[in-house]
């Protein structure tokens, strides 16, 4: 970083601390992590709420949730309350998922400010998101263990979703430049219950979930969650979803010094994917929302099997050890026909009626496996007047990826499947059978050791310092069947990742913090290498963040405020002198503000709200002939302003109503240069509403209207050129009726 930029960053941090303090003390306005309170306590409305949330009551009002999932990182690796954690943290509870009738992880993350959705082709599919403008495709975790794989995640077995903003390499290792998502699985309890939830919707949805918990002794229990779903997407006539899953878990020694939990998760998906609509003249094509440019024979098939053994032992209140062993197997088969204009992209002023669209088919199938062992030791001790909470551990992992790529004739002719009219596409055309052309095998081994010390310096100050050292080694083998050519590549990185933060707590209801953290992305992060990337070192990022968190209204409402600056000063770009090479000379900077509020304004009125302002710039080079330089242009798919609000009001003890909105500012689809006009995704506001009525202690009915005003908007974006691009429309108005029965 240049000296002037360093001075600017330091000045910005000073202003950040001042501004954050003003937020916490003077204004009490909404703050940085909109769901930063790990969902405040709510009056249970049925047995589902009681068992799924285990929320603690205090006579003074609402308290932070006691999360009862298998492994929340808040508490396991971060030994502080959410109010005192020195970074932006968002938690989406299972109750919020129920209230909004959410069935996909990506939709749940719309409650988290700073998240945008990507679309993709080839290996970039399934859940693909950006956090604070940076890709988080490989930054999904399940109970603290990496869940980097290609599938659409369903929250039927989740107790909560934790989103940790900013670099968290000391917790996760590689990735996490913008943040990371940890899914917390439901865990067995010693209170027997059963809940069946059934949904029907105007999107042809028929969905049922089952959650049953049964103690099998004084300290052991079994819990089983199951799912079955058949659904479509409103106004996207050819998109179909068929999912089923089961997740049994058994815990032994609950409440005792030694506890063991054995969990298995299976999810099968057989979908007709949505390939969206293409951009025409810098905007999503002005066509009917129902237009489908894929084929009805397209499919996205996946089978996910994950087995986990977690054992914890508490030697005494000051010393404990935890071991987590995970084996995951992900099988996928993906046939995808995406809109592509090939060598003849639309020209300015060309009538839409004359434009024809080809089908690009970057299809693949394969198997990915993850084998992980983590061991954590937590020790509490004093040195003089300093109280330490030391968390240290090791992580060993092996990931493999066996990928078969199918022949894609579109690269040679636009018309291998007859081109279809833009205004009236025919998704029933025949997709010729294509053979496998390449086989790719990647094996990645990683070893890591980490240590974090949280030091209480008296009553008012916490100092957090930590470091993690990762070794990530990948080997890549590719065989091209037509020529018999074999490509062998390998790369190894050894990277230390430090972190330091200071928390000041002048009162029991306020905290102020400043933090510094790093992250890195190795060249084989996505389990692939090329001749252009095999010799590159890791891309590194640094983040400075300062903020405040304040509990108001008798601890019923948490408001937070933060300002941050993240810089990547060695991003991968094309070498201007040699287009066949990639160098680490790019620069990406995102700085912004996050505000949010979560909790109860009155005992009857609950709110979850957030706002983000993101200013993201990138510099580098693109293209091969000619090389195009760009300097300080907007980062693609980054929304400068974003707002999410969800509010509920209890009219009477059995009757509740809810209303929410999501606003996302305009985004560009590509890097804007003087050689290409911007492709712009327009801003949108989408409203949703809910009402529920508790008929008796065992039956509750709920009605949700999603996209209340039937707004045409666009979410997931994919853009590489004026020819190859698409954006996926959001679902039209959808009405869902849910019955939740306890037994």
BAKOLVEX-107507 format. One line per field, with one value per residue (C-alpha): residue in one letter; x, z, y negated. Coordinates in Angstrom, 2 decimals. Layout:
BEGIN
resn: A|...
u: X|...
w: Z|...
v: Y|...
//
This chain:
BEGIN
resn: X|X|X|X|X|X|X|X|X|X|X|X|X|X|X|X|X|X|X|X|X|X|X|X|X|X|X|X|X|X|X|X|X|X|X|X|X|X|X|X|X|X|X|X|X|X|X|X|X|X|X|X|X|X|X|X|X|X|X|X|X|X|X|X|X|X|X|X|X|X|X|X|X|X|X|X|X|X|X|X|X|X|X|X|X|X|X|X|X|X|X|X|X|X|X|X|X|X|X|X|X|X|X|X|X|X|X|X|X|X|X|X|X|X|X|X|X|X|X|X|X|X|X|X|X|X|X|X|X|X|X|X|X|X|X|X|X|X|X|X|X|X|X|X|X|X|X|X|X|X|X|X|X|X|X|X|X|X|X|X|X|X|X|X|X|X|X|X|X|X|X|X|X|X|X|X|X|X|X|X|X|X|X|X|X|X|X|X|X|X|X|X|X|X|X|X|X|X|X|X|X|X|X|X|X|X|X|X|X|X|X|X|X|X|X|X|X|X|X|X|X|X|X|X|X|X|X|X|X|X|X|X|X|X|X|X|X|X|X|X|X|X|X|X|X|X|X|X|X|X|X|X|X|X|X|X|X|X|X|X|X|X|X|X|X|X|X|X|X|X|X|X|X|X|X|X|X|X|X|X|X|X|X|X|X|X|X|X|X|X|X|X|X|X|X|X|X|X|X|X|X|X|X|X|X|X|X|X|X|X|X|X|X|X|X|X|X|X|X|X|X|X|X|X|X|X|X|X|X|X|X|X|X|X|X|X|X|X|X|X|X|X|X|X|X|X|X|X|X|X|X|X|X|X|X|X|X|X|X|X|X|X|X|X|X|X|X|X|X|X|X|X|X|X|X|X|X|X|X|X|X|X|X|X|X|X|X|X|X|X|X|X|X|X|X|X|X|X|X|X|X|X|X|X|X|X|X|X|X|X|X|X|X|X|X|X|X|X|X|X|X|X|X|X|X|X|X|X|X|X|X|X|X|X|X|X|X|X|X|X|X|X|X|X|X|X|X|X|X|X|X|X|X|X|X|X|X|X|X|X|X|X|X|X|X|X|X|X|X|X|X|X|X|X|X|X|X|X|X|X|X|X|X|X|X|X|X|X|X|X|X|X|X|X|X|X|X|X|X|X|X|X|X|X|X|X|X|X|X|X|X|X|X|X|X|X|X|X|X|X|X|X|X|X|X|X|X|X|X|X|X|X|X|X|X|X|X|X|X|X|X|X|X|X|X|X|X|X|X|X|X|X|X|X|X|X|X|X|X|X|X|X|X|X|X|X|X|X|X|X|X|X|X|X|X|X|X|X|X|X|X|X|X|X|X|X|X|X|X|X|X|X|X|X|X|X|X|X|X|X|X|X|X|X|X|X|X|X|X|X|X|X|X|X|X|X|X|X|X|X|X|X|X|X|X|X|X|X|X|X|X|X|X|X|X|X|X|X|X|X|X|X|X|X|X|X|X|X|X|X|X|X|X|X|X|X|X|X|X|X|X|X|X|X|X|X|X|X|X|X|X|X|X|X|X|X|X|X|X|X|X|X|X|X|X|X|X|X|X|X|X|X|X|X|X|X|X|X|X|X|X|X|X|X|X|X|X|X|X|X|X|X|X|X|X|X|X|X|X|X|X|X|X|X|X|X|X|X|X|X|X|X|X|X|X|X|X|X|X|X|X|X|X
u: 0.00|1.33|2.15|-0.69|-3.12|-1.75|-2.26|-5.77|-6.57|-5.27|-7.28|-10.34|-9.95|-9.74|-12.94|-14.42|-13.81|-15.27|-18.31|-18.87|-18.72|-21.25|-23.50|-23.27|-23.44|-25.26|-27.59|-28.24|-29.02|-28.89|-25.47|-23.05|-24.25|-27.96|-28.57|-25.60|-27.57|-27.79|-31.52|-32.95|-35.32|-38.87|-42.01|-42.47|-45.47|-45.31|-43.15|-41.00|-39.90|-39.27|-37.05|-35.35|-34.12|-33.55|-33.70|-32.99|-35.24|-34.02|-36.16|-34.67|-35.90|-34.54|-31.16|-28.85|-29.76|-28.15|-27.42|-27.92|-26.68|-23.94|-21.12|-21.69|-18.38|-19.70|-18.64|-16.63|-13.80|-14.82|-15.03|-16.91|-20.52|-21.71|-21.86|-18.16|-16.94|-14.65|-16.04|-19.34|-21.33|-24.79|-26.86|-30.02|-32.04|-34.24|-37.22|-36.53|-36.29|-39.72|-41.28|-40.11|-40.87|-37.30|-36.23|-32.84|-29.67|-29.18|-32.61|-31.73|-28.63|-30.81|-31.25|-27.52|-26.40|-23.48|-24.33|-25.04|-25.73|-23.79|-24.81|-22.32|-21.39|-19.17|-17.87|-19.22|-22.77|-24.82|-24.66|-22.39|-22.32|-20.26|-19.71|-18.71|-17.94|-15.59|-16.44|-17.29|-17.94|-15.64|-16.32|-19.22|-18.77|-20.95|-20.46|-17.07|-15.76|-15.31|-18.31|-16.86|-18.87|-21.31|-24.90|-27.93|-28.07|-31.40|-31.81|-34.13|-31.52|-30.11|-30.45|-28.84|-26.62|-23.61|-22.03|-18.68|-17.65|-14.13|-11.02|-11.19|-8.17|-7.28|-10.59|-10.99|-7.68|-7.77|-10.53|-12.88|-11.70|-15.17|-16.39|-17.54|-20.83|-21.10|-24.18|-25.02|-26.81|-29.59|-28.47|-30.27|-31.75|-33.10|-36.61|-38.74|-40.71|-41.93|-42.83|-44.19|-44.28|-46.16|-46.05|-48.10|-47.48|-48.57|-45.14|-46.39|-44.61|-45.35|-42.87|-42.79|-40.24|-40.11|-38.14|-38.25|-36.18|-36.21|-34.13|-32.75|-31.57|-30.62|-27.86|-28.42|-30.84|-31.54|-32.82|-33.95|-34.76|-36.21|-37.25|-39.22|-39.97|-41.32|-41.55|-41.14|-40.42|-43.23|-43.21|-40.24|-42.33|-39.66|-37.58|-38.23|-36.90|-37.09|-35.28|-35.23|-33.00|-32.51|-30.27|-30.13|-27.98|-27.21|-25.61|-24.25|-23.16|-25.30|-24.50|-21.61|-17.85|-17.54|-20.04|-20.04|-22.27|-22.52|-24.31|-25.12|-26.54|-27.91|-29.43|-30.47|-31.37|-32.71|-33.50|-34.08|-31.82|-32.63|-30.24|-31.82|-32.02|-29.15|-28.02|-28.84|-27.27|-26.06|-29.24|-31.24|-33.16|-36.66|-38.49|-41.23|-40.21|-41.16|-38.79|-36.44|-33.23|-32.15|-33.62|-36.16|-33.64|-31.12|-30.51|-28.63|-28.29|-26.40|-26.09|-24.51|-23.42|-21.69|-20.70|-19.43|-18.13|-17.61|-16.27|-15.73|-14.19|-14.04|-11.20|-12.29|-13.99|-10.70|-9.54|-11.41|-10.64|-12.82|-12.24|-14.23|-13.86|-15.71|-15.94|-18.05|-18.83|-20.44|-21.60|-22.84|-24.05|-24.72|-26.04|-26.41|-27.44|-26.93|-27.78|-24.78|-24.60|-21.25|-19.49|-22.54|-23.60|-26.52|-25.63|-27.02|-30.43|-30.92|-34.60|-35.20|-37.31|-34.26|-31.94|-31.30|-29.67|-27.33|-26.85|-23.51|-23.13|-20.30|-21.54|-19.73|-20.07|-17.91|-17.26|-15.68|-14.59|-13.51|-11.78|-11.11|-9.79|-9.85|-8.67|-9.26|-8.01|-9.47|-7.65|-8.52|-5.89|-4.56|-1.19|-1.23|-4.27|-4.76|-7.33|-6.65|-8.90|-6.57|-7.94|-5.39|-5.62|-4.69|-6.53|-5.65|-7.63|-7.60|-9.89|-10.24|-12.10|-12.73|-14.29|-15.38|-16.01|-18.36|-17.89|-19.23|-19.74|-20.84|-17.21|-17.07|-20.57|-23.37|-25.93|-25.05|-28.49|-30.56|-30.49|-33.72|-35.52|-34.83|-38.50|-39.87|-37.27|-38.00|-36.77|-38.02|-35.28|-33.15|-29.74|-27.48|-25.61|-22.04|-19.07|-16.59|-13.61|-11.46|-10.92|-9.46|-8.27|-7.21|-5.89|-5.31|-3.73|-3.78|-2.28|-2.80|-1.99|-3.62|-3.68|-5.84|-5.56|-8.39|-7.02|-9.33|-7.41|-9.56|-13.29|-13.30|-10.75|-10.27|-7.25|-7.53|-4.42|-4.03|-2.17|-2.73|-0.20|-1.55|0.19|-1.93|-0.56|-2.47|-1.72|-3.72|-3.86|-5.79|-6.23|-7.58|-9.06|-8.97|-5.18|-4.13|-2.34|-1.68|-1.12|0.40|0.60|1.21|1.59|2.25|1.68|2.69|0.97|0.77|-2.39|-2.27|-5.16|-5.33|-8.27|-9.03|-12.43|-13.37|-16.45|-17.21|-20.54|-22.26|-24.41|-21.76|-18.64|-16.29|-13.70|-10.94|-9.54|-6.99|-7.14|-5.82|-6.85|-5.37|-6.59|-4.18|-4.11|-5.75|-8.48|-11.23|-9.46|-8.13|-4.90|-3.93|-0.61|-1.28|-1.87|0.28|3.31|1.41|1.51|-1.60|-3.77|-3.68|-6.11|-6.01|-8.97|-9.21|-12.53|-13.81|-17.26|-19.60|-22.35|-24.96|-27.81|-30.83|-34.32|-33.35|-31.24|-34.19|-32.59|-29.02|-27.82|-24.41|-22.26|-18.99|-16.76|-14.16|-11.47|-10.40|-7.60|-6.23|-3.04|-1.94|-5.08|-4.66|-4.61|-3.45|0.21|0.17|3.38|2.40|-1.34|-0.62|0.52|-1.28|0.43|-0.33|-0.41|-4.07|-5.67|-9.13|-10.38|-13.74|-14.55|-17.88|-20.29|-22.68|-25.59|-28.15|-30.65|-32.09|-34.50|-37.67|-38.76|-41.74|-42.66|-44.98|-42.87|-39.75|-37.38|-34.36|-32.89|-29.64|-28.03|-24.71|-22.82|-20.01|-17.50|-15.55|-12.87|-10.62|-7.61|-5.79|-5.83|-8.21|-8.35|-5.57|-5.47|-5.49|-4.71|-7.15|-6.06|-8.63|-8.03|-10.31|-13.48|-16.43|-16.22|-18.78|-21.93|-21.35|-24.36|-23.34|-26.44|-28.47|-31.28|-33.04|-35.91|-38.15|-40.67|-43.25|-46.06|-48.01|-51.58|-52.91|-51.13|-52.08|-52.01|-48.90|-48.26|-44.99|-43.76|-40.33|-38.40|-35.14|-33.54|-30.49|-28.81|-27.84|-24.87|-22.60|-22.13|-18.62|-15.47|-16.21|-13.48|-13.31|-13.53|-16.83|-19.99|-21.29|-23.75|-26.07|-28.41|-31.12|-31.88|-34.97|-37.23|-39.09|-41.71|-42.94|-45.63|-46.67|-49.48|-49.72|-52.32|-51.82|-54.98|-53.94|-50.81|-50.16|-51.20|-50.15|-51.06|-48.97|-49.52|-46.62|-46.74|-43.28|-42.71|-45.96|-46.25|-45.00|-41.90|-39.71|-36.16|-32.87|-30.66|-27.92|-25.46|-22.98|-21.08|-17.87|-18.55|-21.30|-21.80|-21.52|-23.71|-26.99|-28.91|-31.59|-34.95|-36.33|-39.49|-42.82|-45.46|-45.60|-48.20|-47.40|-49.58|-47.78|-49.18|-46.89|-48.09|-46.45|-46.84
w: 0.00|-0.86|2.04|1.21|1.21|4.53|6.02|4.61|6.13|9.55|9.35|8.32|11.31|13.64|12.23|12.47|16.18|16.72|14.55|16.12|19.57|18.56|17.33|20.55|23.06|21.49|18.84|19.73|16.07|14.13|13.66|11.62|11.85|11.36|12.97|15.26|18.26|18.02|17.77|20.91|23.12|21.91|23.59|22.46|20.23|19.84|20.65|17.59|18.97|22.42|21.25|18.23|19.97|23.66|24.35|27.87|29.76|32.17|34.43|32.89|29.42|26.36|26.45|23.85|22.64|24.10|20.84|21.18|17.81|17.33|16.97|16.84|16.46|18.71|22.00|20.60|18.96|19.90|23.72|23.94|23.83|20.51|22.00|22.87|19.71|17.85|14.35|12.53|13.16|11.89|13.11|11.38|13.69|12.71|13.98|11.46|8.75|9.81|9.97|6.43|5.10|3.82|2.16|0.69|2.36|-0.23|0.65|4.35|3.62|2.27|5.96|6.12|4.81|2.41|0.71|-3.03|-5.12|-8.12|-10.91|-12.68|-15.19|-15.16|-11.62|-10.31|-9.38|-6.37|-3.63|-4.90|-2.95|-2.38|1.10|1.17|-2.55|-2.36|-3.57|-0.79|-3.03|-0.94|2.42|3.60|6.79|8.52|12.29|11.93|9.21|5.61|3.40|0.08|-2.48|-5.33|-4.17|-3.14|0.67|2.42|6.04|7.18|9.69|10.78|14.22|13.09|10.43|11.53|9.17|10.34|8.39|7.41|7.16|9.62|8.61|12.27|12.53|9.08|7.25|3.55|2.03|4.02|2.53|2.87|5.48|6.06|6.61|9.33|9.34|12.83|12.78|15.18|18.12|20.28|23.57|26.70|26.11|23.92|21.12|17.59|14.98|11.47|9.10|5.81|3.10|-0.03|-2.36|-5.57|-6.97|-7.11|-3.83|-1.72|1.13|4.37|7.17|10.32|13.50|16.25|19.44|21.85|25.01|25.44|29.02|31.58|29.40|25.85|23.05|19.37|17.01|13.42|10.84|7.45|4.31|1.14|-1.45|-4.95|-6.14|-8.92|-9.11|-9.63|-13.22|-14.17|-15.73|-16.53|-13.35|-11.11|-7.74|-6.28|-2.94|-0.11|2.91|6.27|9.19|12.20|15.21|18.50|21.55|24.61|27.88|27.49|30.43|31.55|31.34|28.25|25.42|22.07|19.12|16.02|13.08|9.52|6.85|3.46|0.83|-2.70|-5.34|-8.86|-10.33|-13.66|-13.14|-13.97|-16.58|-16.41|-19.22|-21.18|-21.10|-24.21|-24.65|-21.07|-19.26|-18.66|-21.86|-21.86|-22.32|-20.52|-17.04|-17.93|-20.92|-20.51|-22.53|-21.20|-22.11|-20.27|-20.44|-18.37|-14.89|-11.71|-9.72|-6.47|-3.60|-0.41|2.38|5.47|8.58|11.70|15.07|17.71|21.15|23.91|27.34|30.20|32.57|34.86|34.41|33.14|30.70|27.91|24.64|21.58|18.61|15.36|12.64|9.34|6.10|3.32|-0.14|-2.78|-6.10|-8.87|-12.45|-14.15|-17.67|-18.32|-21.52|-20.95|-23.26|-25.29|-28.35|-29.50|-32.17|-32.90|-29.75|-30.18|-31.51|-30.29|-31.78|-33.08|-32.76|-30.12|-32.61|-34.79|-32.03|-31.74|-28.84|-28.85|-26.12|-24.36|-22.54|-19.95|-18.43|-16.01|-13.48|-10.74|-7.09|-4.39|-0.97|2.20|5.11|8.08|11.61|14.05|17.66|19.87|23.40|25.55|28.68|31.16|33.54|35.21|34.99|37.65|37.14|33.56|32.85|29.73|27.58|25.27|22.30|20.39|17.99|14.82|11.62|9.10|5.90|2.51|-0.32|-3.64|-6.76|-9.70|-12.48|-15.95|-18.49|-21.39|-24.97|-25.58|-29.35|-28.85|-28.81|-32.51|-33.74|-32.25|-34.01|-32.69|-31.11|-33.45|-32.17|-30.60|-30.85|-27.93|-27.63|-27.93|-26.85|-27.25|-24.19|-25.60|-28.24|-28.18|-26.54|-28.47|-26.37|-25.87|-24.63|-21.86|-23.30|-20.22|-16.85|-14.03|-10.66|-7.87|-4.47|-1.85|1.55|4.27|7.74|10.16|13.72|15.45|18.73|19.98|23.40|24.76|27.63|30.07|31.30|34.24|33.88|30.95|28.35|26.31|24.10|21.48|19.66|17.51|14.68|12.42|10.11|7.12|4.67|1.58|-1.10|-4.27|-7.19|-10.40|-13.23|-16.45|-19.31|-22.69|-24.37|-27.97|-27.97|-25.01|-23.59|-19.86|-17.79|-14.31|-12.06|-8.36|-5.90|-2.19|0.02|3.64|5.03|8.53|9.37|12.34|14.06|16.82|18.34|21.28|22.99|25.40|27.61|29.58|30.79|30.86|27.91|25.60|23.81|21.36|19.31|16.76|14.91|12.32|10.39|7.30|4.82|1.86|-1.19|-2.68|-6.44|-6.05|-3.72|-6.05|-6.36|-9.81|-11.35|-14.77|-16.40|-15.71|-11.97|-10.91|-10.09|-8.35|-4.64|-2.58|-2.95|0.39|2.02|5.03|6.88|9.48|11.30|14.14|15.67|18.62|19.96|22.39|24.23|24.69|26.18|29.07|26.83|24.52|21.50|20.19|17.91|16.29|14.04|12.23|9.55|7.73|5.05|3.18|0.66|-1.67|-3.17|-5.14|-6.96|-10.00|-13.32|-16.87|-17.56|-19.97|-21.59|-21.91|-22.10|-21.46|-17.93|-14.84|-12.27|-8.72|-9.43|-9.17|-6.45|-4.91|-2.15|-0.38|2.44|3.98|6.86|8.34|10.59|12.15|14.92|16.22|19.05|20.61|20.55|22.74|24.12|21.12|18.39|17.11|14.39|12.43|10.27|8.54|6.17|4.34|2.32|0.27|-1.85|-3.88|-6.48|-8.55|-10.78|-13.15|-16.71|-18.76|-22.22|-24.30|-27.55|-26.93|-23.23|-21.53|-18.35|-15.84|-12.77|-9.75|-11.38|-9.52|-8.38|-10.24|-8.42|-5.50|-4.32|-2.96|-0.75|0.69|3.24|4.87|7.35|8.93|11.58|13.49|15.75|18.15|17.90|20.40|22.07|19.23|16.32|14.77|11.61|9.86|7.11|5.50|2.62|0.80|-1.12|-3.29|-5.19|-8.85|-9.62|-12.60|-14.13|-15.47|-15.04|-16.74|-19.08|-21.81|-24.28|-22.97|-21.67|-18.30|-17.99|-15.21|-12.99|-11.84|-8.20|-6.60|-3.55|-2.73|0.01|1.81|4.43|6.93|9.32|11.70|14.11|16.90|16.96|20.07|21.81|19.05|15.81|14.19|10.74|8.83|5.57|3.72|0.64|-0.88|-3.37|-2.27|-5.20|-7.87|-8.58|-11.53|-10.17|-10.79|-8.24|-9.35|-11.88|-14.28|-16.78|-18.72|-21.99|-24.11|-25.56|-22.49|-19.60|-17.82|-14.82|-12.96|-12.30|-8.78|-8.23|-8.89|-6.21|-4.21|-1.61|0.89|3.51|6.32|8.99|11.93|14.15|17.40|18.90
v: 0.00|-3.44|-5.78|-8.18|-5.26|-4.06|-7.52|-7.58|-4.18|-5.21|-8.42|-6.44|-4.14|-7.12|-8.49|-5.01|-4.77|-8.22|-7.46|-4.06|-5.61|-8.19|-5.41|-3.44|-6.29|-9.18|-7.92|-4.31|-3.80|-0.61|1.06|3.01|6.56|6.41|9.74|9.30|10.30|14.07|13.69|12.22|14.17|14.38|15.55|19.15|19.54|23.30|26.29|25.65|22.30|23.74|26.57|25.00|21.89|22.61|18.90|17.70|15.32|12.70|10.60|7.46|8.37|10.10|11.82|13.22|16.68|19.79|21.58|25.32|26.54|29.11|26.57|22.83|21.03|18.27|19.80|22.72|20.77|17.23|17.21|13.91|12.85|11.51|8.02|8.22|10.00|7.56|8.00|7.84|11.01|11.91|14.84|16.03|18.28|21.19|19.17|16.42|19.10|20.35|16.91|16.09|19.60|19.93|23.17|22.19|20.98|18.22|16.80|16.90|14.82|12.02|11.16|10.41|7.00|6.99|10.31|10.52|13.61|14.90|17.21|19.44|22.06|25.12|25.65|22.32|23.27|24.25|21.63|18.85|15.60|12.48|11.03|7.37|7.60|10.62|14.10|16.56|19.58|21.79|20.13|22.29|24.31|26.89|27.01|25.34|27.69|26.59|27.45|26.29|28.24|27.80|28.05|26.00|25.97|26.54|25.35|28.17|29.40|26.03|24.48|21.22|19.64|17.60|15.08|13.72|10.62|9.73|11.91|14.80|16.84|17.46|19.36|20.89|20.85|20.05|17.93|15.67|12.35|10.86|13.30|16.86|18.69|21.35|23.57|24.84|28.20|29.07|31.22|33.81|32.57|34.24|32.84|35.12|33.48|33.96|31.37|31.89|28.92|29.01|26.31|25.80|22.89|21.23|22.14|25.76|26.38|29.41|29.65|31.54|31.61|33.71|32.95|35.61|35.69|38.66|39.12|42.65|42.31|39.71|38.23|39.47|38.62|39.18|36.52|37.04|34.37|35.29|33.41|34.02|31.33|30.89|27.29|24.79|21.07|18.57|17.22|19.43|22.17|24.75|24.58|27.60|28.81|32.29|32.67|35.15|35.43|37.06|36.13|38.47|37.48|39.20|37.59|39.38|37.77|34.67|32.38|34.60|33.95|36.14|35.75|37.53|36.63|38.77|37.12|38.12|35.81|36.81|34.51|35.51|32.95|33.47|30.06|28.37|25.33|21.73|20.30|16.84|14.31|12.73|9.11|7.06|3.62|3.47|4.55|7.72|8.37|6.84|10.13|12.01|13.11|16.69|16.92|19.88|20.09|23.46|26.82|28.95|31.81|29.82|31.15|30.45|33.67|33.96|36.42|35.15|37.52|36.12|38.06|36.29|37.44|34.75|35.59|33.04|33.58|31.09|31.92|29.10|25.70|24.26|26.95|28.73|30.49|31.10|33.38|33.18|35.81|35.38|37.32|35.83|37.19|34.98|36.48|34.18|34.42|31.13|30.52|26.85|25.02|21.31|18.39|17.22|14.99|16.40|14.36|12.20|10.32|7.90|4.47|1.16|0.49|4.02|5.00|7.65|9.57|10.20|11.42|15.14|16.95|19.95|22.56|22.81|26.16|26.19|29.45|31.72|34.52|35.91|36.57|34.45|35.71|33.90|35.67|33.39|33.76|30.85|30.83|27.77|27.16|24.37|23.26|20.52|19.20|16.05|14.33|11.68|9.45|10.74|13.46|15.55|17.72|19.60|21.55|23.59|26.47|28.28|29.11|31.82|32.18|33.85|32.80|34.59|33.57|35.93|33.88|35.02|32.24|32.94|31.85|28.35|27.88|24.28|23.24|24.16|23.32|21.22|23.40|26.88|26.64|24.43|20.86|19.75|16.37|14.03|13.10|16.65|19.23|22.93|24.90|28.21|28.47|31.61|31.63|34.04|36.59|35.39|37.43|36.66|34.80|34.15|35.79|33.72|35.02|32.70|33.73|31.05|31.68|29.05|28.84|25.99|24.99|22.03|20.17|17.31|15.68|13.55|11.49|9.72|6.68|5.81|5.30|2.93|4.07|7.26|7.88|10.61|11.80|14.87|16.50|19.47|21.10|23.06|25.35|26.00|28.35|29.28|31.58|31.40|33.95|33.40|35.85|34.71|37.77|36.51|36.08|38.19|35.15|35.23|32.10|32.39|29.36|28.82|25.98|25.53|22.50|21.94|18.85|17.32|15.36|12.97|11.22|8.63|6.74|4.50|4.27|1.50|2.04|-1.14|0.27|3.64|2.59|1.10|2.25|0.54|2.35|2.02|5.02|6.07|9.34|11.07|13.74|15.58|17.48|20.04|20.49|23.93|22.64|23.93|27.34|26.59|25.27|23.94|23.25|19.56|19.99|22.98|20.83|18.04|17.42|16.79|13.71|11.88|9.47|7.17|5.69|2.94|2.62|0.48|0.36|0.42|2.67|1.40|3.12|0.87|1.00|3.24|5.50|6.14|4.45|4.65|1.86|1.95|-0.19|0.50|-0.90|1.17|1.11|4.27|4.28|6.95|5.57|8.64|9.82|12.04|10.12|10.80|9.94|6.94|8.13|11.79|12.63|16.33|15.49|14.26|12.06|10.89|7.17|6.23|4.18|4.53|2.27|2.30|-0.08|-0.74|-1.05|1.49|0.57|2.82|3.49|6.73|7.42|6.04|2.41|3.35|6.79|7.20|5.56|7.34|6.16|7.37|4.62|3.80|1.34|1.47|-1.09|0.47|-1.43|1.13|0.41|2.67|2.06|4.38|5.66|7.73|9.25|10.75|8.81|5.96|5.71|3.34|1.60|0.44|-1.71|-2.25|-0.99|0.52|4.14|6.31|7.45|5.11|3.10|-0.28|-0.45|2.42|2.55|5.47|5.15|7.76|6.67|8.69|7.60|9.81|8.54|11.09|14.04|16.42|13.96|12.41|10.42|9.65|7.36|7.07|5.59|6.10|3.26|3.77|0.94|1.20|3.43|3.74|7.15|6.66|4.62|1.31|0.05|-2.56|0.33|1.67|-0.03|1.19|4.03|2.90|4.90|2.48|1.78|3.25|3.28|6.49|6.68|9.79|10.33|12.99|13.76|16.71|18.00|20.50|22.59|24.51|25.74|28.26|26.60|23.35|22.02|19.50|17.63|16.00|13.79|13.47|10.65|9.08|6.63|9.07|6.96|7.92|7.99|9.79|11.52|13.92|12.45|14.07|11.91|12.53|10.66|9.14|12.64|14.86|13.71|14.22|12.94|14.87|13.19|13.37|15.39|13.71|13.32|16.55|17.47|20.23|21.86|23.67|25.96|26.76|29.61|30.68|34.12
//
